[in-house]
């Protein structure tokens, strides 16, 4: 089935979404880079947050290279279809975003620190795209697990929106919400750029610094 570019730029209604499947996709037990658990359980002191910032291959590498991050995984979230495949997500008919699940130690890196990496690694003003990657699965998103983290993320978005506007960018389009269900992507997508060092990476920021957590007002 073919889908038009315009269709891919619009979220489907829930009743339009593909049916999906009840069984999760198979993924390896361990992170390809650091050997830690990909699905948990993780040590109790760790926290999680999920980010969408374009193609998840380069996005995941950005976070597994960040000090304080314990583990990462790529998947699909903020849509309707249960346990979608990559092809289904790319059709624009699941509503999902390509995302990175980040497991981190808050004693080593704060949520604000991760948000700084997130905002500076993409252009959060592009809507349903990131550069040449076009579709609902490439939208900018922050998905958190509690009200406190939601408030931190919303404050960071507002602060960075001011910095972007000062630099001539349009309105920020990052969606912020409490984390919907995360569906793990297929095995070959996990830590893709470690397995394929010459593979495609669409990650690129605006060059506008994010001062969240630095005490610098913008």
N, C-alpha and C positions, 0 to 999 in steps of 0.2 A: 504494500500500500504506500502511495506517495503522499507526502504532506507538503503544503506550500510553505514558503518562508514566512509569510504573514501569519499562518496558523501557529508556527513555532514560536512566535513572539507574543502569543496570547495564552494565558492559563486556561486549560479546559475546565468546564464545569464538572462537578463530581460525577454526575450521571453520564458524562461523555468519556470518562477515563477508562483505560483498558482494565480488564478484570484482574490480571496478575495471577498469583498462585499462592497456596497456603504454605508451601515449603520454602525455607530460605535457600539462597544460593550457597554452594560450597565454597568455603574459604580455608586457607591454611591455618593451622593452630598458632603459628609463630610469625612475628614480624620479620621480613626478609633481611632488614638492615641490622636490627639490634637483638633479634632473637626473643624478644619479650612476647607475652600473650597478645594475640590480635583481638580476641573477643573477651578477654578477661577470664576469671575474676582478677581484678587489679588490687594492689595494696589499698587498705582503707583510707589512707591519708590523701589519696589522689583524687582529682576532680576531672570532669570532662566538659568540653564545649565543642560545638560543631560549627564549621564555617563553610560557606559557599563563596568562592571568589574566582569563578571561571573553571577551565579544565582542571579536573582534580589530580591529574598526574603531577604537574608542577607545584600545585598548591600543597599536596601532601609532602613533597620533598622539602618545601620551605619550612614546614613545621617540624618534620623529624630532625632537621638540622638545628632547630632552636633549642638552646640549653634550657633545661627544666622540663622539657617534654619527654614523657616516659614512653609513650607509644602513639601510633597513628594508624588510621585505616580509612579507606575511601568507600563511599557508598552513596545512597540516594535518600533524600529526606524532603519534607515539606510538600508532599504531593498526596495522591490518592491511592495509587495502585499498590497492592501488597506484593512485596518481594519482586520488584520489577527487574527486567534484564536491561543491559546497556542499550540494546537496540530499541526497546520500548521507551526508555527515557528519552532517547534521541529523537523519537517520533514526535515528541511534544504532546503526547496524549496520556501521560501519567501525572503531570503536574510537578514532578520531582525536580529537585536541584541536585547537581553534582556537588557532593560535600566531602569534607575531611573531618573525621572524628579525632579530636585531640585529647589525649589523656596526659595530664600534667600534674606536677608537684607544686602546689601553691606556696610552699616554702622556698622554692627555687625560682619560680616565675609567677607573677600575678596574672589575673585575667586582663588587667590593663596592659601588661607587657605583651600578651598574646594579641590583644586588639590592635596594638601598635603595629605588630608584624602583619596582621590581617589587612588593615587599611593601607599600609604602605606598599603592599604587594599586588595591588590591582587598582583599577579605576572604578570606584563605587558610584559613578554617575551615569553609567551606560545602560541601565535598565536590563532588558532581557538579552544581554550579550556581554562579551568581554573581548574587545578587539575584533578579530576575524571570526571568533566563535560566537555563533548566533543561535539563540533559542532560550526557552524558559529555564533550561537546566544550567545556564551560565549566569544566572542572576546573583547579585551580591546578597548574602544572608548571614545572620548570626543567630544561632539557636542554642539557648542556655537552659539550665536545669532548675533554677529557682528565681524567686522575685528579686533577691539582692543582686544576682548576676544580671538580671534583666535591666535593672536600674543602671548598673554600671555600663552595660552595652548601649543603652539609649543615650546616656550622658556622653559617651565616647562618640557616638554617631553625630550628635548635635554639635559637639566641639569640632569634629573633623569637617563637618559640613561648612562651618564658618571659615576654616582654613582653606577649603577648596574654593569657596565663593571669593575669598580674597585673592586667590590665584587665578580667577577667571573661569572656573569650572561651573557647570550647571548644578541643579539640585541633586543631592545625594539620594540614591534609590535603594540603599541597603535595607532589607527587611530584618526586623528584630522580633523574635518571639520565643516563648518557651518551647523547648525542643520537642518536635513531633517525633514519631518513630523513625529510627535510623535503620536502613536496610543495607547490609554489606554488599558491595559490588563484587563482581566475579573475581576469581583468583588472579587472573592475569593483570587486572588493574591495580592490585595491591602492591604498593612500592614499585610502581611501573618503571620509574626512571632509575632505580637502582638495578633493576633487571635489564633495562635497555638504556644505557647511559647516553646514547645519541638520540633518544626519542624526543618527540615534540614536547615543548614546554611553552605554554602561552602566558606564563606569569610575567607581569610587568606593571609597575606602579605609575603614579602620576608625577612623582618627584616632589610632592607636597608632604612635608613632615607631619606626622601625627604626634602631638605633644601630650596625649593622654598618659597620666601617671608620672609625668615629668615635673609637674608643678608650674609649667609654663602656660600662660593663657594665650589664646589666639583670638 
